[in-house]
Each structure stands twice: as C-alpha cells, then as structure tokens.
Amino acid sequence: MVRVFINMAFALVAILSLTGCFKKVTTDTTLRIKVLSEKVSGEERIPAEGCFGYLYYVGTDWTIASYEDAVAKTITNTTTGEKMTEPDVEGEPYAMENSSNNYISIPQNKPQALVVMVYPAAQMYAYMHRLSEAENLPNTYISLIFHEWKTDTYPEGKWTVVSPTTTTNNNSFED
C-alpha cells in the first residue's frame, strides 16, 4: 500500500513538472517609444509633440526614401524599387504613469520589422530595422532623440535619424 502511494506521488510530481514545459513562449512585444527633441546642442531634451509612428513586417532591404514618404507611410525596397503604402501596424499615443513624457505605443507581433517615427514639427523622421529576440517580454522601452540642430543623417542608438536637409537615405542599421 505504501508503495502505491509512493508511485502515485512520483507520478503526480512528474505530471506537475511537465506543465511548465508547455508554457507559451512568444517574441510578441509592445514597443513603448519615448520621443524627445533637442533644439540646440546641449539644451534640455523635451517631449517631441505631434510625433507618430508605424511599422512594416519587412526585412533590411526596405527603407524610407524621403521625408515625404515617411509622412505618407511609404517604404521602398532598396533592391527592386517596389513601394508599400499601408503599414502593418500604426502607433498610438501612450502616457506613462508618474512620467511627464509621452510615448508612442506600437505592438510588434512578428520577429522582424521596420519601425518608423515621424516628427512633423521639425520635418524629421527616424527608422530602425528591429529584430525581436526577447522571449515573453510584454513591453520593450525605447528612446529616440531628434537633434533638431543636426543637418545630416545620423545614428541615434539603433535608429537612423534623417534631418530636414537630407532628401534621400538608403542606409540601414539592424537591431
């Protein structure tokens, strides 16, 4: 009788330990992008008002050809010249509790994406090719600073930022 209880106990432990093996693993995340502006070098960075963002589930052979394309949500394939005009996901404003900064929230449900942020007040945009590799991370917090005083394309962390004086850009940085 004791042996039956011991076998039942081992079976119960084995069954309970297996339930952890079937946990859902996902790379889905929501990008929480804090967008700031710096008008003059060394000046205080303030929230960049009026920004919007979107993403396409495409590879690194896609880019934004101009500010006008960024505003129109148009991306261009650098190999074929093909254009796409309907983003897979569009961002929404998101306010963090106990924070004075506004964020843009963009869900990313596939591992590879081209993420685009547009800052109309400065006629600037930024993009990055992002690979989501973290597992079971519901939110990913990212910062982006638009340096309005810069007059060329420049890297900002994993972002490529394009200033008003730059008309085309085919550079890419991979996350």
MDAnalysis code that builds the backbone (N, CA, C; Angstrom):
import MDAnalysis as mda
import numpy as np

u = mda.Universe.empty(525, n_residues=175, atom_resindex=np.repeat(np.arange(175), 3), trajectory=True)
u.add_TopologyAttr("name", ["N", "CA", "C"] * 175)
u.add_TopologyAttr("resid", np.arange(1, 176))
u.add_TopologyAttr("resname", ["MET", "VAL", "ARG", "VAL", "PHE", "ILE", "ASN", "MET", "ALA", "PHE", "ALA", "LEU", "VAL", "ALA", "ILE", "LEU", "SER", "LEU", "THR", "GLY", "CYS", "PHE", "LYS", "LYS", "VAL", "THR", "THR", "ASP", "THR", "THR", "LEU", "ARG", "ILE", "LYS", "VAL", "LEU", "SER", "GLU", "LYS", "VAL", "SER", "GLY", "GLU", "GLU", "ARG", "ILE", "PRO", "ALA", "GLU", "GLY", "CYS", "PHE", "GLY", "TYR", "LEU", "TYR", "TYR", "VAL", "GLY", "THR", "ASP", "TRP", "THR", "ILE", "ALA", "SER", "TYR", "GLU", "ASP", "ALA", "VAL", "ALA", "LYS", "THR", "ILE", "THR", "ASN", "THR", "THR", "THR", "GLY", "GLU", "LYS", "MET", "THR", "GLU", "PRO", "ASP", "VAL", "GLU", "GLY", "GLU", "PRO", "TYR", "ALA", "MET", "GLU", "ASN", "SER", "SER", "ASN", "ASN", "TYR", "ILE", "SER", "ILE", "PRO", "GLN", "ASN", "LYS", "PRO", "GLN", "ALA", "LEU", "VAL", "VAL", "MET", "VAL", "TYR", "PRO", "ALA", "ALA", "GLN", "MET", "TYR", "ALA", "TYR", "MET", "HIS", "ARG", "LEU", "SER", "GLU", "ALA", "GLU", "ASN", "LEU", "PRO", "ASN", "THR", "TYR", "ILE", "SER", "LEU", "ILE", "PHE", "HIS", "GLU", "TRP", "LYS", "THR", "ASP", "THR", "TYR", "PRO", "GLU", "GLY", "LYS", "TRP", "THR", "VAL", "VAL", "SER", "PRO", "THR", "THR", "THR", "THR", "ASN", "ASN", "ASN", "SER", "PHE", "GLU", "ASP"])
u.atoms.positions = np.array([
    [0.814, -1.186, 0.000],
    [0.000, 0.000, 0.000],
    [0.865, 1.261, 0.000],
    [1.932, 1.240, 0.794],
    [2.848, 2.378, 0.851],
    [3.509, 2.574, -0.510],
    [3.851, 1.453, -1.135],
    [4.482, 1.511, -2.450],
    [3.539, 2.172, -3.472],
    [2.249, 1.921, -3.415],
    [1.265, 2.524, -4.313],
    [1.234, 4.034, -4.102],
    [1.240, 4.482, -2.852],
    [1.244, 5.912, -2.552],
    [2.527, 6.583, -3.051],
    [3.647, 5.897, -2.904],
    [4.920, 6.449, -3.374],
    [4.894, 6.580, -4.887],
    [4.409, 5.554, -5.593],
    [4.314, 5.612, -7.056],
    [3.366, 6.721, -7.502],
    [2.243, 6.873, -6.793],
    [1.294, 7.932, -7.122],
    [1.921, 9.306, -6.891],
    [2.695, 9.437, -5.835],
    [3.356, 10.709, -5.537],
    [4.361, 11.047, -6.638],
    [5.156, 10.067, -7.072],
    [6.114, 10.302, -8.163],
    [5.390, 10.670, -9.452],
    [4.300, 9.992, -9.736],
    [3.525, 10.289, -10.943],
    [2.967, 11.705, -10.886],
    [2.457, 12.109, -9.735],
    [1.907, 13.448, -9.562],
    [2.996, 14.510, -9.732],
    [4.162, 14.289, -9.159],
    [5.286, 15.217, -9.308],
    [5.712, 15.314, -10.770],
    [5.767, 14.188, -11.464],
    [6.150, 14.186, -12.882],
    [5.137, 14.958, -13.713],
    [3.861, 14.775, -13.450],
    [2.821, 15.479, -14.205],
    [2.902, 16.971, -13.943],
    [3.078, 17.372, -12.686],
    [3.166, 18.792, -12.358],
    [4.401, 19.446, -12.965],
    [5.493, 18.702, -13.023],
    [6.711, 19.279, -13.596],
    [6.597, 19.445, -15.106],
    [5.815, 18.608, -15.764],
    [5.641, 18.716, -17.203],
    [4.783, 19.910, -17.607],
    [3.926, 20.385, -16.729],
    [3.066, 21.514, -17.093],
    [3.894, 22.752, -17.405],
    [5.040, 22.912, -16.780],
    [5.921, 24.045, -17.063],
    [6.563, 23.943, -18.436],
    [6.672, 22.758, -18.979],
    [7.286, 22.566, -20.286],
    [6.399, 23.057, -21.420],
    [5.127, 23.206, -21.180],
    [4.207, 23.596, -22.234],
    [3.797, 25.065, -22.148],
    [4.559, 25.862, -21.441],
    [4.291, 27.292, -21.332],
    [4.497, 27.946, -22.695],
    [3.606, 28.855, -23.070],
    [3.710, 29.538, -24.357],
    [4.901, 30.493, -24.348],
    [5.759, 30.360, -25.335],
    [6.905, 31.246, -25.497],
    [6.637, 32.107, -26.721],
    [6.763, 33.416, -26.559],
    [6.454, 34.337, -27.650],
    [7.493, 35.448, -27.727],
    [7.666, 35.988, -28.930],
    [8.530, 37.163, -29.099],
    [7.684, 38.411, -29.322],
    [6.356, 38.289, -29.185],
    [5.475, 39.456, -29.301],
    [5.805, 40.452, -28.201],
    [5.787, 41.724, -28.545],
    [6.041, 42.771, -27.561],
    [5.343, 44.051, -28.015],
    [5.189, 44.968, -27.117],
    [4.695, 46.294, -27.472],
    [5.843, 47.274, -27.285],
    [6.201, 47.963, -28.360],
    [7.259, 48.963, -28.291],
    [6.682, 50.208, -27.640],
    [7.314, 50.686, -26.597],
    [6.942, 51.937, -25.926],
    [8.082, 52.906, -26.221],
    [7.855, 53.777, -27.182],
    [8.922, 54.649, -27.681],
    [8.775, 56.041, -27.089],
    [9.785, 56.436, -26.314],
    [9.834, 57.791, -25.751],
    [10.561, 58.671, -26.759],
    [9.845, 59.670, -27.281],
    [10.412, 60.527, -28.322],
    [10.675, 61.908, -27.736],
    [11.950, 62.322, -27.801],
    [12.370, 63.617, -27.269],
    [12.958, 64.475, -28.380],
    [13.015, 65.770, -28.110],
    [13.576, 66.723, -29.059],
    [14.628, 67.565, -28.344],
    [15.713, 67.838, -29.058],
    [16.761, 68.730, -28.563],
    [16.987, 69.781, -29.655],
    [16.507, 70.995, -29.414],
    [16.562, 72.043, -30.448],
    [17.977, 72.575, -30.665],
    [18.749, 72.711, -29.584],
    [20.113, 73.231, -29.648],
    [21.012, 72.247, -28.900],
    [22.231, 72.069, -29.392],
    [23.159, 71.139, -28.757],
    [23.337, 71.461, -27.276],
    [23.136, 70.467, -26.442],
    [23.303, 70.631, -25.000],
    [22.096, 71.190, -24.287],
    [21.082, 71.576, -25.024],
    [19.860, 72.125, -24.422],
    [19.029, 70.992, -23.813],
    [18.100, 71.375, -22.962],
    [17.218, 70.389, -22.340],
    [16.435, 69.634, -23.405],
    [16.306, 68.319, -23.204],
    [15.529, 67.479, -24.107],
    [14.085, 67.443, -23.613],
    [13.179, 67.775, -24.507],
    [11.768, 67.857, -24.141],
    [10.977, 66.862, -24.997],
    [9.763, 66.492, -24.552],
    [8.957, 65.589, -25.384],
    [8.716, 66.194, -26.763],
    [8.877, 65.388, -27.789],
    [8.641, 65.814, -29.171],
    [7.154, 65.643, -29.447],
    [6.450, 66.751, -29.425],
    [4.994, 66.730, -29.582],
    [4.597, 66.490, -31.038],
    [3.502, 65.770, -31.220],
    [2.933, 65.563, -32.544],
    [3.551, 64.436, -33.353],
    [4.407, 63.643, -32.738],
    [5.041, 62.538, -33.462],
    [4.051, 61.409, -33.704],
    [4.308, 60.646, -34.742],
    [3.546, 59.432, -34.978],
    [4.488, 58.353, -35.494],
    [4.076, 57.112, -35.330],
    [4.922, 56.000, -35.738],
    [4.117, 54.863, -36.328],
    [4.835, 53.996, -37.021],
    [4.221, 52.824, -37.627],
    [5.316, 51.802, -37.899],
    [4.903, 50.589, -38.271],
    [5.886, 49.582, -38.644],
    [5.364, 48.701, -39.758],
    [6.314, 48.159, -40.482],
    [6.071, 47.171, -41.532],
    [6.837, 45.917, -41.152],
    [6.260, 44.762, -41.403],
    [6.960, 43.497, -41.184],
    [7.736, 43.153, -42.456],
    [8.909, 43.754, -42.589],
    [9.773, 43.555, -43.757],
    [11.214, 43.402, -43.286],
    [12.078, 43.018, -44.209],
    [13.494, 42.837, -43.906],
    [14.294, 44.111, -44.078],
    [15.599, 43.962, -44.009],
    [16.503, 45.106, -44.043],
    [16.689, 45.690, -45.437],
    [16.061, 45.092, -46.444],
    [16.165, 45.644, -47.794],
    [15.079, 46.682, -48.076],
    [14.402, 47.152, -47.031],
    [13.387, 48.205, -47.158],
    [13.842, 49.432, -46.386],
    [13.483, 50.619, -46.881],
    [13.876, 51.868, -46.243],
    [12.844, 52.961, -46.535],
    [13.088, 54.121, -45.973],
    [12.285, 55.311, -46.237],
    [13.104, 56.180, -47.189],
    [12.540, 56.552, -48.333],
    [13.300, 57.280, -49.350],
    [13.361, 58.781, -49.106],
    [12.357, 59.350, -48.387],
    [12.341, 60.795, -48.183],
    [11.405, 61.137, -47.029],
    [11.469, 62.391, -46.596],
    [10.554, 62.850, -45.554],
    [9.108, 62.721, -46.036],
    [8.853, 63.084, -47.271],
    [7.503, 62.992, -47.823],
    [6.991, 61.556, -47.767],
    [7.870, 60.597, -48.082],
    [7.481, 59.184, -47.988],
    [7.221, 58.778, -46.538],
    [8.029, 59.279, -45.612],
    [7.818, 58.957, -44.196],
    [6.446, 59.443, -43.742],
    [6.071, 60.660, -44.123],
    [4.771, 61.212, -43.758],
    [3.646, 60.412, -44.424],
    [3.845, 60.015, -45.676],
    [2.841, 59.261, -46.421],
    [2.830, 57.778, -46.051],
    [3.733, 57.378, -45.149],
    [3.843, 55.985, -44.689],
    [4.205, 55.042, -45.831],
    [5.096, 55.523, -46.700],
    [5.551, 54.755, -47.853],
    [6.973, 54.282, -47.629],
    [7.212, 52.996, -47.850],
    [8.574, 52.455, -47.767],
    [8.961, 51.923, -49.140],
    [10.277, 51.848, -49.374],
    [10.794, 51.448, -50.679],
    [11.791, 50.312, -50.510],
    [11.671, 49.320, -51.387],
    [12.637, 48.225, -51.400],
    [13.894, 48.722, -52.100],
    [15.047, 48.624, -51.433],
    [16.294, 49.152, -51.976],
    [16.822, 48.313, -53.135],
    [16.341, 47.091, -53.285],
    [16.792, 46.226, -54.371],
    [15.913, 46.353, -55.602],
    [14.601, 46.301, -55.406],
    [13.675, 46.254, -56.540],
    [13.005, 47.592, -56.850],
    [13.011, 48.532, -55.896],
    [12.317, 49.798, -56.083],
    [10.828, 49.720, -55.776],
    [10.351, 48.524, -55.434],
    [8.937, 48.349, -55.083],
    [8.588, 49.229, -53.884],
    [7.347, 49.717, -53.844],
    [6.893, 50.560, -52.737],
    [5.717, 49.902, -52.033],
    [5.621, 50.157, -50.737],
    [4.472, 49.729, -49.942],
    [3.919, 50.969, -49.245],
    [2.587, 51.069, -49.151],
    [1.979, 52.285, -48.614],
    [1.009, 52.052, -47.463],
    [0.849, 50.821, -47.027],
    [-0.057, 50.543, -45.911],
    [0.710, 49.807, -44.818],
    [1.047, 50.502, -43.722],
    [1.788, 49.864, -42.641],
    [1.027, 48.676, -42.059],
    [1.774, 47.733, -41.536],
    [1.157, 46.587, -40.863],
    [0.579, 47.001, -39.516],
    [1.233, 47.946, -38.846],
    [0.770, 48.423, -37.541],
    [1.031, 49.920, -37.450],
    [0.066, 50.654, -36.903],
    [0.257, 52.084, -36.652],
    [0.297, 52.322, -35.154],
    [1.145, 53.255, -34.730],
    [1.307, 53.556, -33.321],
    [0.170, 54.389, -32.768],
    [0.094, 54.396, -31.443],
    [-0.890, 55.201, -30.727],
    [-0.187, 55.926, -29.596],
    [-0.683, 57.113, -29.221],
    [-0.100, 57.801, -28.058],
    [-0.274, 56.943, -26.809],
    [0.713, 57.023, -25.934],
    [0.691, 56.238, -24.703],
    [1.302, 57.090, -23.595],
    [0.578, 57.273, -22.508],
    [1.082, 58.065, -21.385],
    [1.506, 57.126, -20.261],
    [2.728, 57.298, -19.802],
    [3.244, 56.503, -18.682],
    [2.796, 57.135, -17.371],
    [2.419, 56.315, -16.416],
    [2.073, 56.838, -15.097],
    [3.313, 57.434, -14.446],
    [3.120, 58.500, -13.698],
    [4.202, 59.173, -12.963],
    [5.336, 59.632, -13.880],
    [4.992, 59.999, -15.127],
    [6.009, 60.453, -16.060],
    [5.474, 61.654, -16.826],
    [6.350, 62.616, -17.068],
    [5.931, 63.786, -17.817],
    [6.107, 63.588, -19.319],
    [6.700, 62.468, -19.719],
    [6.959, 62.222, -21.134],
    [5.861, 61.387, -21.769],
    [5.483, 61.751, -22.960],
    [4.537, 60.950, -23.724],
    [5.308, 59.920, -24.546],
    [4.666, 58.810, -24.781],
    [5.261, 57.726, -25.550],
    [4.377, 57.416, -26.749],
    [4.947, 56.722, -27.722],
    [4.193, 56.140, -28.821],
    [4.240, 54.629, -28.592],
    [3.102, 53.998, -28.656],
    [2.985, 52.564, -28.417],
    [2.710, 51.855, -29.743],
    [3.559, 50.875, -30.084],
    [3.401, 50.126, -31.337],
    [3.590, 48.640, -31.038],
    [2.543, 47.832, -31.186],
    [2.703, 46.393, -30.994],
    [3.544, 45.778, -32.115],
    [4.451, 44.886, -31.755],
    [5.249, 44.142, -32.739],
    [4.982, 42.664, -32.513],
    [4.292, 42.035, -33.469],
    [3.874, 40.649, -33.307],
    [4.630, 39.661, -34.174],
    [5.617, 40.134, -34.907],
    [6.486, 39.265, -35.699],
    [7.915, 39.650, -35.372],
    [8.845, 38.715, -35.532],
    [10.212, 38.991, -35.060],
    [10.981, 40.063, -35.818],
    [10.650, 40.350, -37.078],
    [11.428, 41.322, -37.848],
    [10.515, 42.436, -38.336],
    [10.964, 43.689, -38.155],
    [10.130, 44.826, -38.567],
    [10.981, 46.048, -38.872],
    [10.432, 46.909, -39.727],
    [10.970, 48.242, -39.976],
    [10.083, 49.197, -39.194],
    [10.653, 49.859, -38.178],
    [9.905, 50.765, -37.309],
    [10.229, 52.194, -37.744],
    [9.198, 53.024, -37.907],
    [9.376, 54.390, -38.388],
    [8.716, 55.363, -37.421],
    [9.416, 56.458, -37.095],
    [8.856, 57.552, -36.288],
    [9.000, 58.835, -37.093],
    [7.939, 59.657, -37.098],
    [7.934, 60.915, -37.850],
    [7.679, 62.058, -36.868],
    [8.476, 63.122, -36.997],
    [8.360, 64.311, -36.167],
    [8.031, 65.488, -37.082],
    [6.734, 65.714, -37.375],
    [6.346, 66.744, -38.348],
    [6.789, 68.159, -37.990],
    [6.808, 68.547, -36.728],
    [7.170, 69.907, -36.340],
    [8.575, 70.266, -36.797],
    [9.475, 69.290, -36.859],
    [10.848, 69.531, -37.297],
    [11.113, 68.972, -38.688],
    [10.112, 68.388, -39.307],
    [10.252, 67.721, -40.598],
    [11.402, 66.719, -40.580],
    [11.418, 65.889, -39.537],
    [12.432, 64.855, -39.385],
    [11.734, 63.507, -39.247],
    [12.489, 62.458, -39.551],
    [11.988, 61.109, -39.311],
    [13.143, 60.207, -38.915],
    [12.787, 59.077, -38.351],
    [13.781, 58.093, -37.936],
    [13.219, 56.707, -38.210],
    [14.123, 55.780, -38.447],
    [13.690, 54.400, -38.640],
    [14.753, 53.452, -38.126],
    [14.325, 52.229, -37.853],
    [15.264, 51.173, -37.478],
    [14.706, 49.839, -37.922],
    [15.616, 48.956, -38.263],
    [15.256, 47.572, -38.539],
    [15.403, 46.837, -37.206],
    [14.309, 46.266, -36.741],
    [14.288, 45.681, -35.399],
    [14.017, 44.195, -35.460],
    [14.879, 43.438, -34.795],
    [14.681, 42.007, -34.614],
    [14.292, 41.774, -33.164],
    [13.125, 41.211, -32.954],
    [12.673, 40.926, -31.590],
    [13.150, 39.541, -31.205],
    [14.057, 39.478, -30.251],
    [14.608, 38.201, -29.828],
    [14.272, 37.861, -28.385],
    [13.817, 38.838, -27.627],
    [13.485, 38.585, -26.223],
    [12.210, 37.756, -26.143],
    [12.187, 36.805, -25.229],
    [11.016, 35.950, -25.081],
    [10.149, 36.438, -23.935],
    [8.841, 36.441, -24.171],
    [7.849, 36.753, -23.145],
    [8.093, 38.115, -22.491],
    [8.432, 39.096, -23.286],
    [8.644, 40.452, -22.804],
    [7.478, 41.303, -23.308],
    [6.484, 41.585, -22.455],
    [5.281, 42.263, -22.938],
    [5.534, 43.680, -23.452],
    [6.490, 44.402, -22.869],
    [6.799, 45.766, -23.292],
    [8.302, 45.914, -23.506],
    [8.664, 46.650, -24.555],
    [10.062, 46.991, -24.814],
    [10.141, 48.506, -24.850],
    [10.943, 49.097, -23.956],
    [11.054, 50.548, -23.849],
    [12.245, 51.030, -24.668],
    [11.986, 51.998, -25.553],
    [12.994, 52.518, -26.470],
    [12.954, 54.040, -26.415],
    [14.120, 54.666, -26.488],
    [14.189, 56.134, -26.555],
    [14.651, 56.565, -27.936],
    [14.175, 57.718, -28.356],
    [14.588, 58.318, -29.613],
    [14.693, 59.818, -29.383],
    [15.855, 60.384, -29.729],
    [16.052, 61.829, -29.576],
    [16.261, 62.432, -30.959],
    [15.402, 63.371, -31.304],
    [15.570, 64.139, -32.529],
    [16.421, 65.356, -32.185],
    [17.649, 65.404, -32.696],
    [18.548, 66.553, -32.503],
    [18.266, 67.520, -33.647],
    [17.393, 68.482, -33.408],
    [16.957, 69.389, -34.471],
    [18.092, 70.229, -35.032],
    [19.159, 70.411, -34.280],
    [20.280, 71.231, -34.716],
    [21.197, 70.489, -35.685],
    [21.050, 69.184, -35.806],
    [21.885, 68.424, -36.741],
    [21.302, 68.554, -38.145],
    [22.179, 68.609, -39.143],
    [21.729, 68.842, -40.512],
    [22.050, 67.689, -41.456],
    [22.199, 66.522, -40.942],
    [22.509, 65.395, -41.801],
    [21.884, 64.138, -41.209],
    [22.004, 63.052, -41.897],
    [21.560, 61.765, -41.382],
    [22.554, 61.331, -40.304],
    [22.039, 60.844, -39.188],
    [22.921, 60.430, -38.103],
    [22.314, 59.245, -37.351],
    [23.177, 58.409, -36.756],
    [22.664, 57.316, -35.931],
    [22.311, 57.830, -34.542],
    [21.235, 57.345, -34.006],
    [20.814, 57.666, -32.631],
    [20.482, 56.333, -31.980],
    [21.500, 55.743, -31.338],
    [21.327, 54.381, -30.836],
    [21.141, 53.448, -32.023],
    [20.071, 52.687, -32.040],
    [19.790, 51.777, -33.151],
    [18.957, 52.433, -34.253],
    [18.596, 53.680, -34.060],
    [17.813, 54.424, -35.040],
    [18.720, 55.082, -36.071],
    [18.197, 55.307, -37.267],
    [18.794, 56.193, -38.250],
    [17.864, 57.392, -38.315],
    [18.381, 58.577, -38.003],
    [17.570, 59.795, -37.991],
    [17.940, 60.622, -39.215],
    [16.908, 61.132, -39.887],
    [17.115, 61.926, -41.090],
    [16.600, 63.330, -40.826],
    [17.479, 64.315, -41.036],
    [17.153, 65.717, -40.763],
    [16.479, 66.366, -41.962],
    [15.978, 67.592, -41.802],
    [15.259, 68.253, -42.895],
    [16.091, 68.487, -44.149],
    [17.384, 68.599, -44.023],
    [18.201, 68.903, -45.197],
    [18.560, 67.664, -45.999],
    [18.247, 66.498, -45.494],
    [18.555, 65.262, -46.203],
    [17.316, 64.823, -46.970],
    [17.453, 64.585, -48.269],
    [16.282, 64.230, -49.072],
    [16.135, 62.740, -49.304],
    [17.231, 62.008, -49.375],
    [17.125, 60.565, -49.547],
    [18.099, 59.893, -48.609],
    [17.776, 58.641, -48.288],
    [18.629, 57.882, -47.383],
    [18.425, 56.407, -47.644],
    [19.498, 55.695, -47.888],
    [19.383, 54.255, -48.080],
    [20.239, 53.466, -47.099],
    [20.697, 54.122, -46.034],
    [21.470, 53.431, -45.004],
    [20.532, 52.675, -44.101],
    [21.034, 51.603, -43.483],
    [20.199, 50.893, -42.515],
    [21.089, 50.362, -41.405],
    [20.503, 50.305, -40.237],
    [21.157, 49.745, -39.074],
    [20.254, 48.663, -38.562],
    [20.811, 47.517, -38.230],
    [19.998, 46.400, -37.801],
    [20.037, 46.291, -36.291],
    [18.897, 45.986, -35.704],
    [18.775, 45.783, -34.264],
    [19.338, 44.442, -33.883],
])
